[in-house]
């Protein structure tokens, strides 16, 4: 009894040390991201003060006053340390264009990106795992080569080209789906959660939910293409490795059906690396929705960042990059923790 209790305490201590180590590794990553996000906007061509002035023009005196007001007349290193100090105090700054806090704008638009990413990963999982299982069970066959060849094409296909092609075919020629936006302009209701699928249902307006689904189809398919290919190939690889194990051959020798051997014995053990890939794909989707949101005019974080880059809105770009990176790091940390729970041997490394 005492030995069992000691073993549990030791396992929990190892898990705590494992999580603590992962969290500490995020600190230098965070510092590096602040340097990159701060320096990125400074190397972009264009002057934010002149862009804000537009065609009105500025006198030299007014231009100098605005530079001093925004702090752009000081040395770069001094601006960076002020930016870092503001971050540590929880101040991510205000947009130069809208004058609103960057955090407020981020969390207003974030549900749109989150909704698109979750639907995309749902499509990728529902199609990628079965494709990988079928390819592994039919190894070397025409079905295997077709599925993996299609996955390779999907992984290699440029998102902007794929998105425009789907718009031409399904929105232009066939007229089945809308070109852009989250819902038709004929529907208007308060957004309670920020998730259009949920809010359209809560509104009770006839046809609102269907319109939200129609607007979500093409962008979610485009965004799901690459993770679908990765999940399918990883599932096939993991299944092939597991199918060669002794316990799988023993299960076959006992006369168990292929469904039980593959669906229960093999898949359960093959899912560990697949779950890791799925978790990492979620973080990648949140950061990689920029092109998709731009193509489909999806009002999320990606389009917000692109618009801010064109407007040279320094606080939005540098703090937006930091917030997106923080979300990705949190997702990756949760994946690491989940992986450690699924396979406790990871904590001993």
N, C-alpha and C positions, 0 to 999 in steps of 0.2 A: 504493500500500500504506500509506504514511504518512498520507495523507489519510483513508483508510478507518478506520485505527486512531484518528485524532484525532476523527473523527465519532462512533465508538463511545464514546470517553471522554466526549465532550461530552453524548451522550444519557444516559449513566449518571449524569453529574453533574446533569443536569436532572431526572432521575428521583429522585435522592437529595434534591435541593432541594425537589422537589414533595412527597415523603413527609415531609420534615422540617417543611415549612410546615404540612402537615395535622396533624402531631403537636403542633406548638406551638399551633395553634388549639384543640386540645383542652384546654389548661391553663386558660384563662379559663372554658371550659364546665364543667370539673370543679369549679372554685371556686364557680361559680354553682349547681351542683347540690348542693354541700355546704350552701350557705346555704338553698336551698329544702328539702332533706331535713331539715335541722335545725329550720327554722322551721315546717315543715308540722305536725309532731307537737305543737308548742307552741301552735298555734292551735286544735287539736281540743278540744272540750269534755270535761271529765272530768279527774280526778286519778289518775295511775297508782298512787300510794301507797294511796289509798282503794279503788281497784279491786282491788289485790292483797290488801287486808285482807278484802274481801268482807263477809259479814254479821257477821263477828266483831267489827268495830268496832275503834277505836284510841283510846287515851288521848291527850290533847294532848301529853304528854311523849314518848310513843312515836312519834307522828306527826312531831314536830319532829326527833326523832333519826333517823328514816328519811329525811326530807328532807335532812338534813345528810349522811347516809351516801351517798345517791345524788347529792349535789351540786346538788339542785334548789332549795336555799335561796340560791344565789349569783346574781349578776346574769346576765342572758341572754348578754351579750357575753363574759363570763368563761367561761360554760359552752361557748359556741361555740368559743372559742380552745383550750380544753382538748380538745374533741372533734376539732378540726382537728389539734392536736398528736398525739393518739392515732392518728389516721388516718395521718399521716406516719410514725409509728413502726410501722405495721402492725397496730395494735390497733383492731378495730372494735367492741369491747365484748362483753358477755355479755347474754343475754336475762334480763329481770327475772323471767320466769315459770319458764323451764326451767333457768336458771342456766348454760346451755351457751353456748360462743362462737358469735357470730352467723355467723362464717365457716363453722364446722363445720355448722351447721344449713342454711346456704345451699347448700353443695355436696352435702349429703345429699339435698336436695329438688330441686336443679337438674336432674339427669338426667330426672326426670319431665316437667318443663316443656320440656326440650330435645327429648325424644322426641315429645311432642305437637306441638311447633312444626315439627319436621322432617317428620313425617307430613303435617301440614297444608300445608306449602309444597310437598311432593311432589304432593299432590292438586291444589293450585292451579296448579302448573306443567304437570302432565299434562293438565289440562282447559283451562286458560286460554290456553296458546299455540295449540293446535289450534283453539279457538273463535275466537281473533283472526285466525288465518290464513284460516279459512273465511269469516269475516265480511268480510275485506278482499278476498278473491277473488270474493265475491258482493256487491260493494258496491251498496247501494241496493235489494237484493232483500228479499223477505220473510224469508229466512234471516238476512240481515244485521241487519235490524231486530229480529227475535226474539232473536237472540243478544245484541246490545247492550242491548236492553230488559231482558232477564233479568239481564245483568251490572249494569245500573243498579239494579235492584231488590235484587240481592244486596249491592251496596255500601251501599244506603240502609237495609237491614234491621237493626234493633237486635239485637245479639247475644243479649241475655237473652231476648227474645221468641222468636227463632229457635230457641234452645236448648230452651226450655220446650216449644215446639210439636213439635219432633222427639221429645222425651221422651214427650209425650202420645201421639203417633202410633205411633212404632216401639217404645217400651218399654211404654206403657200399653195401647193398643188391639191392636197386632199381637204384642207380646211377643217381638220379634226380638232386641232388644239390651238390655243391662243399663242401669240408671238411673245408677249412679255407681260410683266406684272404678276401680282399674286391673286387677284380676283377681278372680276368685271366691274367696271365703273358704275353700273346700275345698282350695285349693292353698297349700302353704307350703314355701318353699325359700329358702336364703340368696341375697341379692341381691349378686352379684359386681360387676356393672357399674353397677347402678342403672337400666338400661334394661330395662323389663319384657319386651319382645319378645325381647331377647337372653337374659336370665336364665331366662325360661320355656323357651327352647330348650335351654339348658345344663342345666336341671334334669332333663330326660329324663322328666318326668311326663306321662302321656298326657292330652291335652286342655288342658294348661296354656297352650300357645301360642295355641290357638284362643280360649280365654277372654280372653287378653290382647288379641287382635285385636278381639274383640267389644266389649270395654270401650273400645277406642280409636276405634271407628268414629264415633259421634255427636259426641264433643268435637272430633275432628280435622276433621270436616265443618263444624261450626259455626265453628271457628277459621279454616278455609280460605276461607270465603265471601267475605270482603272482599278478601284478596289475589288470589283467583281473578278477581274482577271487575276489579281494577286491572290485572292482567297481561293479561287478555283485551283490554281497551280499549287498553292501551299497545301490544300486539302488532299490533292492527288499525291503529292510527295509524302505527306505524313501517312496517308493510307497505305501506300506501297511499302513503306518501312514497317508498319504495324502488321500488314498481311503476311510478312515473312517471318513473324515471331512464332515460337513453338506453341504457345497457347492457342493461336489461331488455327494452326495445323491440327492440333489435338481436337479442337471444336469441330473442325470439318470431319475428322476421322470418326467422331462420335455420331455422325450423321445429322448434325444440326443443319437447318435450312440456311441458304445463303443470306437471307434477310437477317436471321439471328446472328450469324457469324460477322457480317459486315456492319449491320445496324446497331448491334449491341456490344459485342466483344471488341471489334476493331475500332469502330468510330469513337467509342468512349475514350480510348487512350490516344487516338489520333487528334482529338480536339484540343489538346493542350497548346501546341504551337499555333493552331488555327485561331484560338481565342486571342492569343497574343497579337496575331496579325490583324484581327478584327478591331481590337482595342487601339492599336496604333493607327489603323485606317480612320477611325473616328477623329483622332487629332489631326490627321493629315487633311481630312475633308473640311474641317473647320477652318484650316489655314489655306486650303487650296480652292475654295469656292470663289475666288476673285474673278477668274476668267468666266466661269459659268454665270455668276451674278451680273457681270458686265454684259455678256451676250444677250441674256434674257431680261435685262433691266430689272433684276430682282433686288428689291430694296433692303439689302442686308449689309453686313460688315464689309464684304468684298467690294461692292460698288461704292460704298461710302469711302473706303480707302482710296480707290482709284480716282474718284472725284476730288478728294482732298489733295492727292498728289498733283493733279493738274492745276489746282488752285494755290499750290504751295502753302497749304495750311499746316505750318510746322507742328503746332501742338497736337493736331489730330493725327498726323502721319506718325510722329514719333511715339505718342502714347497709344495710338491704335495698334501699331506693330507690337508694342510691349504687352498690351492686353491679349492680343491674339496669341503671342508666344507663351504668355502665362497660362492660357487655357490649354494649349498643346502640352505644356510641361505638366500640368495637373492631370490631364488624361493619361499621359505616359506614366506618371507616378502611380496612378490607380491601377494601370495595367501591370506594372511591376509588383505592386502589392498583391493583386489577384493571382499573378503567376506564382508568387511565393506561397500563397495559400493552397493553390492547386497542387504544386509540387514543392513540398517542404525542403527538399534537398537543395533548392536554390538558395535558401537562407544560410546554408552552411558554406557557400562559396565566398 
